[in-house]
Amino acid sequence: MFNENSICVKVWFTAVATGTYMYEQVPNLFNLREEVGKKLEQMGFPTE
């Protein structure tokens, strides 16, 4: 459902990358958390 270009993925990626939210707080909605995790790992951010 979501991909790396989805606005929800971009918003949650930015929120986690800037420290506003933690990765664990990304909603487990369809594949949203998975896509955000992929993007974070690509940019060198930890997901654990």
Distance bins in CASP14 RR format, pairs under 12 A and 6 or more apart:
PFRMAT RR
TARGET T0000
AUTHOR 0000-0000-0000
RMODE 2
METHOD distances of the structure
MODEL  1
1 8 0 0 0 0 1 0 0 0 0 0 0
1 9 0 0 0 0 0 1 0 0 0 0 0
1 29 0 0 0 0 1 0 0 0 0 0 0
1 30 1 0 1 0 0 0 0 0 0 0 0
1 31 1 0 1 0 0 0 0 0 0 0 0
1 32 1 0 0 1 0 0 0 0 0 0 0
1 33 0 0 0 0 0 1 0 0 0 0 0
1 34 0 0 0 0 0 1 0 0 0 0 0
1 35 0 0 0 0 1 0 0 0 0 0 0
2 8 1 0 0 1 0 0 0 0 0 0 0
2 9 1 0 1 0 0 0 0 0 0 0 0
2 10 0 0 0 0 0 1 0 0 0 0 0
2 11 0 0 0 0 0 1 0 0 0 0 0
2 12 0 0 0 0 1 0 0 0 0 0 0
2 13 0 0 0 0 0 1 0 0 0 0 0
2 26 0 0 0 0 0 1 0 0 0 0 0
2 27 0 0 0 0 0 1 0 0 0 0 0
2 28 0 0 0 0 0 1 0 0 0 0 0
2 29 0 0 0 0 1 0 0 0 0 0 0
2 30 1 0 0 1 0 0 0 0 0 0 0
2 31 1 0 1 0 0 0 0 0 0 0 0
2 32 1 0 1 0 0 0 0 0 0 0 0
2 33 0 0 0 0 1 0 0 0 0 0 0
2 34 0 0 0 0 1 0 0 0 0 0 0
2 35 1 0 1 0 0 0 0 0 0 0 0
2 36 0 0 0 0 1 0 0 0 0 0 0
2 37 0 0 0 0 0 1 0 0 0 0 0
2 38 0 0 0 0 0 1 0 0 0 0 0
2 39 0 0 0 0 0 1 0 0 0 0 0
3 9 1 0 0 1 0 0 0 0 0 0 0
3 10 0 0 0 0 0 1 0 0 0 0 0
3 30 0 0 0 0 0 1 0 0 0 0 0
3 31 0 0 0 0 1 0 0 0 0 0 0
3 32 0 0 0 0 0 1 0 0 0 0 0
3 34 0 0 0 0 0 1 0 0 0 0 0
3 35 1 0 0 1 0 0 0 0 0 0 0
3 36 0 0 0 0 0 1 0 0 0 0 0
3 38 0 0 0 0 1 0 0 0 0 0 0
3 39 0 0 0 0 0 1 0 0 0 0 0
4 10 0 0 0 0 1 0 0 0 0 0 0
4 12 0 0 0 0 0 1 0 0 0 0 0
4 13 0 0 0 0 1 0 0 0 0 0 0
4 31 0 0 0 0 0 1 0 0 0 0 0
4 32 0 0 0 0 0 1 0 0 0 0 0
4 34 0 0 0 0 0 1 0 0 0 0 0
4 35 1 0 0 1 0 0 0 0 0 0 0
4 36 0 0 0 0 1 0 0 0 0 0 0
4 37 0 0 0 0 0 1 0 0 0 0 0
4 38 1 0 0 1 0 0 0 0 0 0 0
4 39 1 0 1 0 0 0 0 0 0 0 0
4 40 0 0 0 0 0 1 0 0 0 0 0
4 41 0 0 0 0 0 1 0 0 0 0 0
4 42 0 0 0 0 1 0 0 0 0 0 0
4 43 0 0 0 0 0 1 0 0 0 0 0
5 13 0 0 0 0 0 1 0 0 0 0 0
5 35 0 0 0 0 1 0 0 0 0 0 0
5 39 0 0 0 0 0 1 0 0 0 0 0
6 12 0 0 0 0 1 0 0 0 0 0 0
6 13 0 0 0 0 0 1 0 0 0 0 0
6 29 0 0 0 0 0 1 0 0 0 0 0
6 30 0 0 0 0 0 1 0 0 0 0 0
6 31 0 0 0 0 1 0 0 0 0 0 0
6 32 0 0 0 0 1 0 0 0 0 0 0
6 34 0 0 0 0 0 1 0 0 0 0 0
6 35 1 0 0 1 0 0 0 0 0 0 0
6 36 0 0 0 0 1 0 0 0 0 0 0
6 38 0 0 0 0 0 1 0 0 0 0 0
6 39 0 0 0 0 0 1 0 0 0 0 0
7 13 0 0 0 0 0 1 0 0 0 0 0
7 14 0 0 0 0 0 1 0 0 0 0 0
7 32 0 0 0 0 0 1 0 0 0 0 0
7 35 0 0 0 0 0 1 0 0 0 0 0
8 14 0 0 0 0 0 1 0 0 0 0 0
8 15 0 0 0 0 0 1 0 0 0 0 0
8 26 0 0 0 0 1 0 0 0 0 0 0
8 27 0 0 0 0 1 0 0 0 0 0 0
8 29 0 0 0 0 1 0 0 0 0 0 0
8 30 0 0 0 0 1 0 0 0 0 0 0
8 31 0 0 0 0 0 1 0 0 0 0 0
8 32 1 0 1 0 0 0 0 0 0 0 0
8 33 0 0 0 0 0 1 0 0 0 0 0
8 35 0 0 0 0 1 0 0 0 0 0 0
8 36 0 0 0 0 1 0 0 0 0 0 0
8 39 0 0 0 0 0 1 0 0 0 0 0
9 15 0 0 0 0 0 1 0 0 0 0 0
9 16 0 0 0 0 0 1 0 0 0 0 0
9 17 0 0 0 0 0 1 0 0 0 0 0
9 26 0 0 0 0 1 0 0 0 0 0 0
9 27 0 0 0 0 0 1 0 0 0 0 0
9 29 0 0 0 0 0 1 0 0 0 0 0
9 30 0 0 0 0 0 1 0 0 0 0 0
9 31 0 0 0 0 1 0 0 0 0 0 0
9 32 1 0 0 1 0 0 0 0 0 0 0
9 33 0 0 0 0 1 0 0 0 0 0 0
9 34 0 0 0 0 1 0 0 0 0 0 0
9 35 1 0 1 0 0 0 0 0 0 0 0
9 36 1 0 1 0 0 0 0 0 0 0 0
9 37 0 0 0 0 1 0 0 0 0 0 0
9 38 0 0 0 0 1 0 0 0 0 0 0
9 39 1 0 0 1 0 0 0 0 0 0 0
9 40 0 0 0 0 0 1 0 0 0 0 0
9 42 0 0 0 0 0 1 0 0 0 0 0
10 16 0 0 0 0 0 1 0 0 0 0 0
10 17 0 0 0 0 0 1 0 0 0 0 0
10 32 0 0 0 0 0 1 0 0 0 0 0
10 35 0 0 0 0 1 0 0 0 0 0 0
10 36 0 0 0 0 1 0 0 0 0 0 0
10 39 0 0 0 0 1 0 0 0 0 0 0
10 40 0 0 0 0 0 1 0 0 0 0 0
11 17 0 0 0 0 0 1 0 0 0 0 0
11 18 0 0 0 0 0 1 0 0 0 0 0
11 20 0 0 0 0 0 1 0 0 0 0 0
11 21 0 0 0 0 0 1 0 0 0 0 0
11 26 0 0 0 0 0 1 0 0 0 0 0
11 27 0 0 0 0 0 1 0 0 0 0 0
11 32 0 0 0 0 0 1 0 0 0 0 0
11 35 0 0 0 0 0 1 0 0 0 0 0
11 36 0 0 0 0 1 0 0 0 0 0 0
11 39 0 0 0 0 0 1 0 0 0 0 0
12 18 0 0 0 0 0 1 0 0 0 0 0
12 19 0 0 0 0 0 1 0 0 0 0 0
12 20 0 0 0 0 1 0 0 0 0 0 0
12 21 1 0 0 1 0 0 0 0 0 0 0
12 22 0 0 0 0 0 1 0 0 0 0 0
12 23 0 0 0 0 1 0 0 0 0 0 0
12 24 0 0 0 0 0 1 0 0 0 0 0
12 25 0 0 0 0 1 0 0 0 0 0 0
12 26 1 0 1 0 0 0 0 0 0 0 0
12 27 0 0 0 0 1 0 0 0 0 0 0
12 28 0 0 0 0 0 1 0 0 0 0 0
12 29 0 0 0 0 1 0 0 0 0 0 0
12 32 1 0 0 1 0 0 0 0 0 0 0
12 33 0 0 0 0 1 0 0 0 0 0 0
12 34 0 0 0 0 0 1 0 0 0 0 0
12 35 0 0 0 0 1 0 0 0 0 0 0
12 36 1 0 1 0 0 0 0 0 0 0 0
12 37 0 0 0 0 1 0 0 0 0 0 0
12 38 0 0 0 0 0 1 0 0 0 0 0
12 39 0 0 0 0 1 0 0 0 0 0 0
12 40 0 0 0 0 1 0 0 0 0 0 0
13 19 0 0 0 0 0 1 0 0 0 0 0
13 20 0 0 0 0 0 1 0 0 0 0 0
13 21 0 0 0 0 0 1 0 0 0 0 0
13 23 0 0 0 0 1 0 0 0 0 0 0
13 26 0 0 0 0 1 0 0 0 0 0 0
13 32 0 0 0 0 0 1 0 0 0 0 0
13 33 0 0 0 0 0 1 0 0 0 0 0
13 35 0 0 0 0 1 0 0 0 0 0 0
13 36 1 0 1 0 0 0 0 0 0 0 0
13 37 0 0 0 0 1 0 0 0 0 0 0
13 38 0 0 0 0 1 0 0 0 0 0 0
13 39 1 0 1 0 0 0 0 0 0 0 0
13 40 1 0 0 1 0 0 0 0 0 0 0
13 41 0 0 0 0 0 1 0 0 0 0 0
13 42 0 0 0 0 1 0 0 0 0 0 0
13 43 1 0 0 1 0 0 0 0 0 0 0
13 44 0 0 0 0 0 1 0 0 0 0 0
13 45 0 0 0 0 1 0 0 0 0 0 0
13 47 0 0 0 0 0 1 0 0 0 0 0
14 20 0 0 0 0 1 0 0 0 0 0 0
14 21 0 0 0 0 1 0 0 0 0 0 0
14 26 0 0 0 0 0 1 0 0 0 0 0
14 36 0 0 0 0 1 0 0 0 0 0 0
14 39 0 0 0 0 1 0 0 0 0 0 0
14 40 0 0 0 0 0 1 0 0 0 0 0
14 43 0 0 0 0 0 1 0 0 0 0 0
14 45 0 0 0 0 0 1 0 0 0 0 0
15 21 1 0 1 0 0 0 0 0 0 0 0
15 22 0 0 0 0 1 0 0 0 0 0 0
15 23 0 0 0 0 1 0 0 0 0 0 0
15 25 0 0 0 0 1 0 0 0 0 0 0
15 26 0 0 0 0 1 0 0 0 0 0 0
15 27 0 0 0 0 0 1 0 0 0 0 0
15 36 0 0 0 0 1 0 0 0 0 0 0
15 39 0 0 0 0 0 1 0 0 0 0 0
15 40 0 0 0 0 0 1 0 0 0 0 0
15 45 0 0 0 0 0 1 0 0 0 0 0
16 22 1 0 0 1 0 0 0 0 0 0 0
16 23 1 0 1 0 0 0 0 0 0 0 0
16 24 0 0 0 0 1 0 0 0 0 0 0
16 25 1 0 0 1 0 0 0 0 0 0 0
16 26 1 0 0 1 0 0 0 0 0 0 0
16 27 0 0 0 0 0 1 0 0 0 0 0
16 32 0 0 0 0 0 1 0 0 0 0 0
16 33 0 0 0 0 0 1 0 0 0 0 0
16 35 0 0 0 0 0 1 0 0 0 0 0
16 36 1 0 0 1 0 0 0 0 0 0 0
16 37 0 0 0 0 1 0 0 0 0 0 0
16 39 0 0 0 0 1 0 0 0 0 0 0
16 40 1 0 0 1 0 0 0 0 0 0 0
16 41 0 0 0 0 0 1 0 0 0 0 0
16 43 0 0 0 0 0 1 0 0 0 0 0
16 44 0 0 0 0 0 1 0 0 0 0 0
16 45 1 0 0 1 0 0 0 0 0 0 0
16 46 0 0 0 0 0 1 0 0 0 0 0
16 47 0 0 0 0 1 0 0 0 0 0 0
17 23 0 0 0 0 1 0 0 0 0 0 0
17 26 0 0 0 0 0 1 0 0 0 0 0
17 36 0 0 0 0 1 0 0 0 0 0 0
17 37 0 0 0 0 0 1 0 0 0 0 0
17 39 0 0 0 0 1 0 0 0 0 0 0
17 40 1 0 0 1 0 0 0 0 0 0 0
17 41 0 0 0 0 0 1 0 0 0 0 0
17 42 0 0 0 0 0 1 0 0 0 0 0
17 43 1 0 0 1 0 0 0 0 0 0 0
17 44 0 0 0 0 1 0 0 0 0 0 0
17 45 1 0 1 0 0 0 0 0 0 0 0
17 46 0 0 0 0 0 1 0 0 0 0 0
17 47 0 0 0 0 0 1 0 0 0 0 0
18 40 0 0 0 0 0 1 0 0 0 0 0
18 43 0 0 0 0 0 1 0 0 0 0 0
18 45 0 0 0 0 0 1 0 0 0 0 0
19 25 0 0 0 0 0 1 0 0 0 0 0
19 40 0 0 0 0 0 1 0 0 0 0 0
19 45 0 0 0 0 1 0 0 0 0 0 0
19 46 0 0 0 0 0 1 0 0 0 0 0
20 26 0 0 0 0 0 1 0 0 0 0 0
21 27 0 0 0 0 0 1 0 0 0 0 0
21 33 0 0 0 0 0 1 0 0 0 0 0
21 36 0 0 0 0 1 0 0 0 0 0 0
21 40 0 0 0 0 0 1 0 0 0 0 0
22 33 0 0 0 0 0 1 0 0 0 0 0
22 36 0 0 0 0 0 1 0 0 0 0 0
22 37 0 0 0 0 0 1 0 0 0 0 0
22 40 0 0 0 0 0 1 0 0 0 0 0
22 45 0 0 0 0 0 1 0 0 0 0 0
22 46 0 0 0 0 0 1 0 0 0 0 0
22 47 0 0 0 0 1 0 0 0 0 0 0
22 48 0 0 0 0 0 1 0 0 0 0 0
23 32 0 0 0 0 0 1 0 0 0 0 0
23 33 1 0 0 1 0 0 0 0 0 0 0
23 34 0 0 0 0 0 1 0 0 0 0 0
23 36 1 0 0 1 0 0 0 0 0 0 0
23 37 1 0 0 1 0 0 0 0 0 0 0
23 38 0 0 0 0 0 1 0 0 0 0 0
23 39 0 0 0 0 0 1 0 0 0 0 0
23 40 1 0 0 1 0 0 0 0 0 0 0
23 41 0 0 0 0 0 1 0 0 0 0 0
23 45 0 0 0 0 1 0 0 0 0 0 0
23 46 1 0 0 1 0 0 0 0 0 0 0
23 47 1 0 1 0 0 0 0 0 0 0 0
23 48 1 0 0 1 0 0 0 0 0 0 0
24 33 0 0 0 0 1 0 0 0 0 0 0
24 36 0 0 0 0 0 1 0 0 0 0 0
24 37 0 0 0 0 0 1 0 0 0 0 0
24 40 0 0 0 0 0 1 0 0 0 0 0
24 46 0 0 0 0 0 1 0 0 0 0 0
24 47 0 0 0 0 1 0 0 0 0 0 0
24 48 0 0 0 0 1 0 0 0 0 0 0
25 32 0 0 0 0 0 1 0 0 0 0 0
25 33 0 0 0 0 1 0 0 0 0 0 0
25 36 0 0 0 0 0 1 0 0 0 0 0
26 32 1 0 0 1 0 0 0 0 0 0 0
26 33 1 0 1 0 0 0 0 0 0 0 0
26 34 0 0 0 0 1 0 0 0 0 0 0
26 35 0 0 0 0 1 0 0 0 0 0 0
26 36 1 0 1 0 0 0 0 0 0 0 0
26 37 1 0 0 1 0 0 0 0 0 0 0
26 38 0 0 0 0 0 1 0 0 0 0 0
26 39 0 0 0 0 0 1 0 0 0 0 0
26 40 0 0 0 0 1 0 0 0 0 0 0
26 47 0 0 0 0 1 0 0 0 0 0 0
27 33 1 0 0 1 0 0 0 0 0 0 0
27 34 0 0 0 0 0 1 0 0 0 0 0
27 35 0 0 0 0 0 1 0 0 0 0 0
27 36 0 0 0 0 1 0 0 0 0 0 0
28 34 0 0 0 0 1 0 0 0 0 0 0
28 35 0 0 0 0 0 1 0 0 0 0 0
28 36 0 0 0 0 0 1 0 0 0 0 0
28 37 0 0 0 0 0 1 0 0 0 0 0
29 35 0 0 0 0 0 1 0 0 0 0 0
29 36 0 0 0 0 0 1 0 0 0 0 0
30 36 0 0 0 0 0 1 0 0 0 0 0
31 37 0 0 0 0 0 1 0 0 0 0 0
31 38 0 0 0 0 1 0 0 0 0 0 0
32 38 0 0 0 0 0 1 0 0 0 0 0
32 39 0 0 0 0 0 1 0 0 0 0 0
33 39 0 0 0 0 0 1 0 0 0 0 0
33 40 0 0 0 0 0 1 0 0 0 0 0
33 47 0 0 0 0 1 0 0 0 0 0 0
34 40 0 0 0 0 0 1 0 0 0 0 0
34 41 0 0 0 0 0 1 0 0 0 0 0
34 47 0 0 0 0 0 1 0 0 0 0 0
35 41 0 0 0 0 0 1 0 0 0 0 0
35 42 0 0 0 0 0 1 0 0 0 0 0
35 47 0 0 0 0 0 1 0 0 0 0 0
36 42 0 0 0 0 0 1 0 0 0 0 0
36 43 0 0 0 0 0 1 0 0 0 0 0
36 45 0 0 0 0 1 0 0 0 0 0 0
36 47 0 0 0 0 1 0 0 0 0 0 0
37 43 0 0 0 0 1 0 0 0 0 0 0
37 44 0 0 0 0 0 1 0 0 0 0 0
37 45 0 0 0 0 1 0 0 0 0 0 0
37 46 0 0 0 0 1 0 0 0 0 0 0
37 47 1 0 1 0 0 0 0 0 0 0 0
37 48 0 0 0 0 0 1 0 0 0 0 0
38 44 0 0 0 0 0 1 0 0 0 0 0
38 45 0 0 0 0 0 1 0 0 0 0 0
38 47 0 0 0 0 1 0 0 0 0 0 0
39 45 0 0 0 0 1 0 0 0 0 0 0
39 47 0 0 0 0 1 0 0 0 0 0 0
40 46 1 0 0 1 0 0 0 0 0 0 0
40 47 1 0 1 0 0 0 0 0 0 0 0
40 48 0 0 0 0 0 1 0 0 0 0 0
41 47 1 0 0 1 0 0 0 0 0 0 0
41 48 0 0 0 0 0 1 0 0 0 0 0
END
